[in-house]
Structure formats: C-alpha cells, structure tokens
Amino acid sequence: MLRWALDNERHILAICHGPAALLSLANTRETGSFPFAGYTITGFPDAQDREIVDTGYLPGPLTWLVGEKSQTLGVTIANSDADGSTHKDRRLVTGASPLAANDFGKLAAETLLAEVAAS
C-alpha cells in the first residue's frame, strides 16, 4: 500500500509508532534505496521506548527501535520527546505521540483539503 501511495503521489499519514510502517520499504524498490531518505519526521522517541519497559507497558525490550532504524536509512527525526509535535514533509504527515493527535488531525485535514482545492 505504501509503494502504491508513493507511486500514485498520495499522502501518507503516520502518528506515534506509525512511522515504523515506512521501514517496510527499506531496500524493496528497484533502486535499492529507501524512498523516505532525506525526509524529516516526528514519531515516538526511542529513548521513551527504552524506558517504557521499566513501567511494565511492554513485556520486554524491543528488538529494534523505529528512530534508530529510520536514521540509519537517512531520515531525520524532528522531536526528542513524546510530545504534541507534528511535521509535514512532501506528502508525508507525521505526529510524535498520542499527545499530537489533535494537531496531527488538523494538519492532515489542512493538507488534504489544500490538495483538493488545488485540483
């Protein structure tokens, strides 16, 4: 679905741990490059994923971290806290955490409505 969205110039929306789905496109395109290399995103920070194990929210440590993997593929992470930050880069709209849900929804709606108005 993500490949189709990119190939058909559609918007992609991801909040909290949602950007992990973007990693499914690592080394799967003909060029072998990551299609989101050079993008800036917001997402749930790795530091807090490490801490959350101590609270009992997760049963154990994660085997990989979204931010760490994304950065090795050329993605810039704009936030360091699980805050209300959001970001739009080209046709990708991201939000840092559940605290970003309201602003994420507004940014997504504004982005999609602007696209409709332009066509």
LOTOR-38047 format. One record per residue (C-alpha): x, y, z; residue number from 1; residue in one letter. Coordinates in steps of 0.1 Angstrom, whole numbers, plus 5000, padded with zeros to 4 digits. Layout:
{rec {X, Y, Z}, NUM, 'A'}
...
***
This chain:
{rec {5000, 5000, 5000}, 1, 'M'}
{rec {5028, 5024, 5008}, 2, 'L'}
{rec {5045, 5017, 4975}, 3, 'R'}
{rec {5012, 5024, 4957}, 4, 'W'}
{rec {5008, 5056, 4976}, 5, 'A'}
{rec {5042, 5068, 4966}, 6, 'L'}
{rec {5039, 5057, 4930}, 7, 'D'}
{rec {5005, 5074, 4928}, 8, 'N'}
{rec {5015, 5106, 4946}, 9, 'E'}
{rec {4992, 5101, 4975}, 10, 'R'}
{rec {4996, 5114, 5011}, 11, 'H'}
{rec {5008, 5091, 5038}, 12, 'I'}
{rec {4998, 5098, 5074}, 13, 'L'}
{rec {5016, 5082, 5104}, 14, 'A'}
{rec {5014, 5091, 5142}, 15, 'I'}
{rec {5033, 5077, 5172}, 16, 'C'}
{rec {5048, 5044, 5162}, 17, 'H'}
{rec {5031, 5046, 5128}, 18, 'G'}
{rec {5064, 5056, 5110}, 19, 'P'}
{rec {5076, 5020, 5117}, 20, 'A'}
{rec {5055, 5010, 5087}, 21, 'A'}
{rec {5077, 5032, 5065}, 22, 'L'}
{rec {5106, 5008, 5072}, 23, 'L'}
{rec {5088, 4981, 5053}, 24, 'S'}
{rec {5101, 4998, 5021}, 25, 'L'}
{rec {5137, 4997, 5030}, 26, 'A'}
{rec {5156, 4980, 5001}, 27, 'N'}
{rec {5124, 4968, 4984}, 28, 'T'}
{rec {5123, 4992, 4954}, 29, 'R'}
{rec {5142, 4986, 4922}, 30, 'E'}
{rec {5168, 5012, 4931}, 31, 'T'}
{rec {5176, 4996, 4965}, 32, 'G'}
{rec {5173, 5030, 4981}, 33, 'S'}
{rec {5149, 5039, 5009}, 34, 'F'}
{rec {5122, 5062, 4994}, 35, 'P'}
{rec {5120, 5083, 5026}, 36, 'F'}
{rec {5157, 5090, 5028}, 37, 'A'}
{rec {5161, 5128, 5032}, 38, 'G'}
{rec {5127, 5132, 5049}, 39, 'Y'}
{rec {5121, 5147, 5083}, 40, 'T'}
{rec {5095, 5130, 5105}, 41, 'I'}
{rec {5081, 5131, 5141}, 42, 'T'}
{rec {5074, 5099, 5160}, 43, 'G'}
{rec {5075, 5082, 5193}, 44, 'F'}
{rec {5111, 5086, 5206}, 45, 'P'}
{rec {5134, 5056, 5211}, 46, 'D'}
{rec {5145, 5069, 5245}, 47, 'A'}
{rec {5110, 5066, 5258}, 48, 'Q'}
{rec {5106, 5031, 5242}, 49, 'D'}
{rec {5136, 5021, 5262}, 50, 'R'}
{rec {5121, 5035, 5294}, 51, 'E'}
{rec {5086, 5021, 5289}, 52, 'I'}
{rec {5098, 4986, 5295}, 53, 'V'}
{rec {5106, 4996, 5331}, 54, 'D'}
{rec {5070, 5007, 5336}, 55, 'T'}
{rec {5056, 4973, 5326}, 56, 'G'}
{rec {5039, 4987, 5295}, 57, 'Y'}
{rec {5059, 4964, 5273}, 58, 'L'}
{rec {5068, 4928, 5282}, 59, 'P'}
{rec {5105, 4933, 5274}, 60, 'G'}
{rec {5129, 4954, 5254}, 61, 'P'}
{rec {5121, 4960, 5217}, 62, 'L'}
{rec {5144, 4941, 5193}, 63, 'T'}
{rec {5148, 4973, 5172}, 64, 'W'}
{rec {5139, 5010, 5175}, 65, 'L'}
{rec {5120, 5030, 5149}, 66, 'V'}
{rec {5140, 5062, 5152}, 67, 'G'}
{rec {5173, 5044, 5152}, 68, 'E'}
{rec {5165, 5023, 5121}, 69, 'K'}
{rec {5150, 5053, 5103}, 70, 'S'}
{rec {5180, 5074, 5109}, 71, 'Q'}
{rec {5203, 5047, 5095}, 72, 'T'}
{rec {5182, 5049, 5064}, 73, 'L'}
{rec {5186, 5087, 5061}, 74, 'G'}
{rec {5156, 5100, 5079}, 75, 'V'}
{rec {5158, 5130, 5103}, 76, 'T'}
{rec {5138, 5128, 5135}, 77, 'I'}
{rec {5125, 5162, 5144}, 78, 'A'}
{rec {5114, 5155, 5180}, 79, 'N'}
{rec {5131, 5141, 5211}, 80, 'S'}
{rec {5101, 5138, 5234}, 81, 'D'}
{rec {5067, 5121, 5231}, 82, 'A'}
{rec {5051, 5155, 5227}, 83, 'D'}
{rec {5025, 5171, 5206}, 84, 'G'}
{rec {5047, 5179, 5177}, 85, 'S'}
{rec {5037, 5172, 5141}, 86, 'T'}
{rec {5055, 5176, 5108}, 87, 'H'}
{rec {5048, 5176, 5071}, 88, 'K'}
{rec {5075, 5167, 5046}, 89, 'D'}
{rec {5063, 5165, 5010}, 90, 'R'}
{rec {5033, 5141, 5011}, 91, 'R'}
{rec {5042, 5125, 5044}, 92, 'L'}
{rec {5024, 5138, 5076}, 93, 'V'}
{rec {5037, 5126, 5110}, 94, 'T'}
{rec {5029, 5131, 5146}, 95, 'G'}
{rec {5051, 5124, 5177}, 96, 'A'}
{rec {5027, 5107, 5200}, 97, 'S'}
{rec {4991, 5104, 5212}, 98, 'P'}
{rec {4996, 5139, 5226}, 99, 'L'}
{rec {4999, 5151, 5189}, 100, 'A'}
{rec {4966, 5135, 5179}, 101, 'A'}
{rec {4946, 5168, 5177}, 102, 'N'}
{rec {4972, 5188, 5159}, 103, 'D'}
{rec {4980, 5158, 5137}, 104, 'F'}
{rec {4944, 5156, 5127}, 105, 'G'}
{rec {4943, 5193, 5119}, 106, 'K'}
{rec {4975, 5192, 5098}, 107, 'L'}
{rec {4963, 5161, 5080}, 108, 'A'}
{rec {4929, 5178, 5072}, 109, 'A'}
{rec {4945, 5210, 5061}, 110, 'E'}
{rec {4970, 5192, 5039}, 111, 'T'}
{rec {4943, 5170, 5022}, 112, 'L'}
{rec {4919, 5199, 5018}, 113, 'L'}
{rec {4946, 5220, 5002}, 114, 'A'}
{rec {4952, 5192, 4978}, 115, 'E'}
{rec {4915, 5190, 4969}, 116, 'V'}
{rec {4913, 5228, 4965}, 117, 'A'}
{rec {4944, 5228, 4941}, 118, 'A'}
{rec {4929, 5202, 4918}, 119, 'S'}
***
